[in-house]
Amino acid sequence: MKKEMLAMILAGGQGSRLGVFTKRIAKPAVSFGGKYRIIDFVLSNCSNSGIDTVGVLTQYRPRILNSHIGMGSHWDLDRINGGVYILQPYMSEKEGHWYNGTANAIYKNMNFIDDYNPEYLLVLSGDHIYKMDYSEMLNFHKEKNAKATIAVIEVPWDEASRFGIMNTEEDKKIAQKLADIAGVDMYEYGQNMLKAGTDISDYTADEVINIDCKPFEGNGVNFKISQVNSADVDDVFKRKADFEEAINKDIKENNLGLYVFVVTDILNANSKIIALGDKTNVVEKAFGVELDNNTALLEGVVSRKKQVLPKILENI
């Protein structure tokens, strides 16, 4: 049955920054206010916006989330024509894989989308707490005759680094005018800013590997994935021996089976890793690479949460 708008809710995230709260449940299933769960907000938004067909894409520890959503009756989504559907990763004729990022999750559910043949597709995050009428966004989209519409909010500059940042054509024009006034090349200046912003030369090796390090457990194996961003990966790897010493110390102190240190090249959208521990074969199998002196290049890999962690959990 054709629908004007179909909503797809991405609800497979672990939410590792929430620590103990997401050790056994997915982030969208975390309790809120003692009465609700985080995913209730986006489901309520859909119902109150007149959207009666919703796909919920789950992945990480989905049992409680699946049970909570049920038939969708709490949000008036228990419909004969439409309703709420739980969409989990599945085996195909040849193989099965975890969802590998937002676009991949949507792509792997194209058959579900085609079943309803919607005029408009609404992609939502299942772990945001907010109130919004999506019909207003749809009307705006129609008025502008846009190919795609993305909803964003302004945040204070000192908070901006915690979020994704959107640049528009208007932003680029303003930046070019400022560059012309200052007499600098906009792109060269931007690269220099990136290099300065990701410079870790003043940090000790132990401080570097702990800038953004998260512990995980899979199949009884404790492991850590640490990540830093850099505009000069080769410069970072000049300190490889120091990083390996710090990593091996952490492995011994915390009884880790695997430690993956990810240095992400923000200019070329690749990552170079150092993998140490008894389970480094997991990394080779997960990414189809062969470690050379404990290192490997992961082409196109930039996200720990969406690209590195799922593959390691799948193969550990």
C-alpha positions in Angstrom: 0.0 0.0 0.0 1.5 3.3 -1.1 2.3 5.8 1.7 3.0 9.5 1.4 5.8 9.3 4.1 7.5 6.4 5.7 9.7 6.8 8.8 12.8 4.8 9.4 14.2 5.0 12.9 17.9 4.1 13.5 17.8 2.4 16.9 20.8 0.0 16.8 23.3 2.1 18.6 25.2 0.9 21.7 25.6 4.3 23.3 29.0 3.4 24.8 29.4 6.8 26.4 26.5 6.0 28.7 28.6 3.2 30.2 26.8 0.9 32.6 23.4 2.1 31.4 23.9 0.4 28.0 25.9 -2.6 29.0 22.9 -4.9 28.5 20.4 -2.8 26.5 20.5 -0.6 23.4 20.7 3.2 24.0 17.2 3.9 22.6 15.8 1.5 25.3 17.4 3.3 28.2 14.9 4.5 30.8 14.0 8.2 30.9 12.3 9.8 33.9 11.5 6.4 35.4 8.5 6.0 33.1 9.6 6.2 29.5 12.4 5.0 27.3 14.4 7.3 25.0 12.8 5.9 21.8 9.3 6.9 23.1 10.0 10.5 22.0 10.6 9.8 18.3 7.8 7.3 18.2 5.4 9.8 19.7 6.7 12.4 17.3 5.8 10.1 14.4 2.3 9.3 15.7 1.6 13.0 16.4 2.8 14.0 13.0 0.4 11.7 11.2 3.0 9.1 10.3 1.4 5.6 10.6 4.1 3.4 9.1 7.4 3.2 10.9 10.4 0.9 10.5 12.7 0.5 13.6 16.2 -0.7 12.7 17.7 -2.5 15.7 21.0 -4.2 16.2 22.8 -4.0 19.5 21.1 -6.0 22.3 17.6 -5.5 20.9 15.5 -7.8 23.2 14.3 -5.2 25.7 13.8 -2.6 22.9 11.8 -5.1 20.8 9.6 -6.0 23.8 9.0 -2.4 24.7 7.9 -1.5 21.2 5.7 -4.6 20.7 2.9 -3.9 18.3 3.2 -0.2 18.7 -0.1 0.2 20.5 1.3 2.8 23.0 1.7 5.2 20.1 -1.4 4.2 18.1 0.8 2.4 15.6 -0.9 -1.0 15.7 -2.4 -0.6 12.3 -3.6 -3.1 9.7 -2.2 -1.0 6.8 1.1 0.2 8.2 2.1 0.2 11.8 5.5 -0.3 13.4 8.0 -2.9 12.2 11.2 -4.2 13.8 13.9 -4.5 11.2 17.0 -6.4 12.3 20.2 -7.4 10.3 19.5 -10.7 8.5 21.2 -13.5 6.5 20.9 -13.3 2.8 21.4 -16.2 0.4 25.2 -15.9 0.6 26.1 -14.1 3.8 25.0 -11.9 6.7 26.4 -8.7 8.1 25.7 -6.1 10.7 24.4 -2.8 9.6 27.5 -0.7 8.6 26.4 2.9 9.1 23.2 4.9 8.5 23.2 4.6 4.7 24.0 0.9 4.7 21.2 0.2 7.2 18.7 2.0 5.0 20.0 0.3 1.9 19.6 -3.2 3.4 16.0 -2.5 4.0 15.1 -1.2 0.5 12.7 -4.1 0.1 10.7 -2.9 3.1 10.7 0.6 1.8 9.6 -0.5 -1.7 6.7 -2.4 -0.2 5.1 0.9 0.8 6.5 2.9 -2.1 6.5 6.2 -0.2 6.7 9.6 -1.8 8.9 10.8 1.0 11.3 8.9 3.3 12.0 10.3 6.8 15.2 9.0 8.5 15.3 9.5 12.2 17.6 8.7 15.2 16.1 6.6 17.9 18.2 8.1 20.7 17.3 11.8 20.6 15.1 13.4 23.2 13.0 16.2 21.6 9.5 17.2 20.4 8.9 17.9 16.8 6.1 17.9 14.3 7.5 16.2 11.2 4.6 17.4 9.1 5.9 20.9 9.3 9.3 19.7 8.0 7.5 17.8 5.1 5.6 21.0 4.2 8.8 23.0 4.1 10.4 20.3 2.0 7.5 20.5 -0.5 7.5 24.3 -0.6 11.2 24.4 -1.5 10.9 21.6 -4.0 14.0 20.2 -2.4 15.8 16.9 -3.2 16.6 16.5 0.5 15.9 18.3 3.7 18.0 18.0 6.9 16.8 19.3 10.3 19.5 20.8 12.5 19.7 23.0 15.5 22.2 25.7 16.6 24.5 24.9 19.5 27.0 27.1 21.4 30.5 27.1 19.8 32.0 25.5 22.9 29.7 22.6 22.4 30.1 22.3 18.6 32.9 19.8 18.7 30.6 17.2 20.2 28.2 17.2 17.3 28.3 16.8 13.5 28.6 20.1 11.7 26.7 21.1 8.6 28.1 23.4 6.0 25.8 25.0 3.4 26.6 26.8 0.1 25.9 30.1 2.0 28.5 29.2 4.6 31.1 28.5 1.8 30.4 31.9 0.1 30.8 33.7 3.4 34.0 31.9 4.1 35.4 32.7 0.7 34.6 36.4 1.2 36.4 36.4 4.5 39.4 34.6 2.9 39.5 37.2 0.2 39.5 40.0 2.7 42.3 38.3 4.7 44.3 37.5 1.6 44.6 33.7 2.4 43.7 30.6 0.5 40.5 29.2 2.2 41.4 25.5 1.7 45.0 25.8 2.7 44.1 27.9 5.7 41.4 25.3 6.6 43.9 22.4 6.4 46.4 24.3 8.6 43.6 24.8 11.1 42.8 21.1 11.1 46.4 20.3 11.6 46.7 22.7 14.5 43.4 21.4 16.0 44.5 17.7 15.9 48.1 18.3 17.0 48.9 15.8 19.8 52.7 16.4 20.0 52.4 17.8 23.5 50.6 14.8 24.9 52.4 11.7 26.4 51.7 8.4 24.7 49.5 7.3 27.6 47.5 10.5 27.3 47.1 10.1 23.6 45.7 6.5 23.7 43.3 7.6 26.5 42.0 10.8 24.7 39.0 8.8 23.4 39.3 5.2 24.6 36.3 2.9 25.2 36.2 -0.6 26.7 34.1 -3.4 25.2 33.4 -7.1 25.7 32.5 -9.7 23.1 32.2 -13.4 23.4 34.0 -13.3 26.7 36.9 -11.2 25.4 37.6 -7.8 26.9 39.0 -5.3 24.5 39.5 -1.6 23.9 39.3 0.7 20.9 41.0 4.0 21.1 40.7 6.7 18.4 42.3 10.0 17.6 41.8 12.2 14.6 44.7 13.6 12.7 45.5 15.7 9.6 49.0 14.2 9.5 48.9 10.4 10.3 52.5 9.8 9.3 53.6 12.3 12.0 51.5 10.5 14.6 53.1 7.2 13.7 56.6 8.5 14.3 55.7 7.8 18.0 54.5 4.2 17.2 57.0 2.6 19.6 55.8 4.8 22.5 52.1 4.0 21.7 52.8 0.3 21.7 54.5 0.5 25.0 51.6 2.3 26.6 49.1 -0.1 24.9 50.9 -3.2 26.1 50.9 -1.8 29.6 47.1 -1.3 29.5 46.6 -4.8 28.1 48.6 -6.3 31.0 46.9 -4.2 33.7 43.4 -4.8 32.5 43.7 -8.3 31.1 42.7 -7.3 27.6 42.6 -9.8 24.7 42.8 -7.0 22.1 43.6 -3.3 21.9 43.0 -1.4 18.7 44.4 2.1 18.4 42.7 3.9 15.5 44.3 7.0 13.9 41.8 8.5 11.6 43.0 10.6 8.6 40.4 13.4 8.5 41.7 14.7 5.2 41.5 11.4 3.2 38.7 9.6 5.2 40.9 6.5 6.1 42.3 5.1 9.3 45.6 3.5 10.2 45.6 1.2 13.2 47.9 -0.4 15.7 46.5 -3.7 16.9 48.0 -5.6 19.9 47.0 -8.5 22.1 46.3 -12.2 21.7 43.3 -11.6 19.5 44.8 -9.5 16.7 43.7 -12.2 14.2 40.2 -10.9 14.8 41.2 -7.6 13.2 42.7 -9.3 10.2 39.6 -11.4 9.7 37.2 -8.5 10.3 38.7 -6.1 7.8 40.4 -8.5 5.4 43.8 -7.1 6.1 47.2 -8.5 7.1 48.9 -6.7 10.0 52.4 -5.5 9.1 54.4 -4.9 12.3 51.1 -4.6 14.2 49.7 -2.0 11.8 47.2 -1.9 8.9 45.5 0.7 6.7 41.6 0.6 6.8 40.5 2.3 3.7 37.2 4.3 4.1 37.0 3.5 7.8 36.4 6.6 10.0 33.8 5.6 12.6 34.6 3.5 15.6 30.9 3.0 16.5 29.6 2.2 13.0 32.5 0.6 11.2 35.2 -0.7 13.6 33.2 -2.0 16.6 30.5 -3.9 14.7 33.1 -5.8 12.6 35.1 -6.7 15.6 32.1 -7.9 17.6 31.0 -10.0 14.5 34.4 -11.8 14.3 35.6 -12.0 17.9 
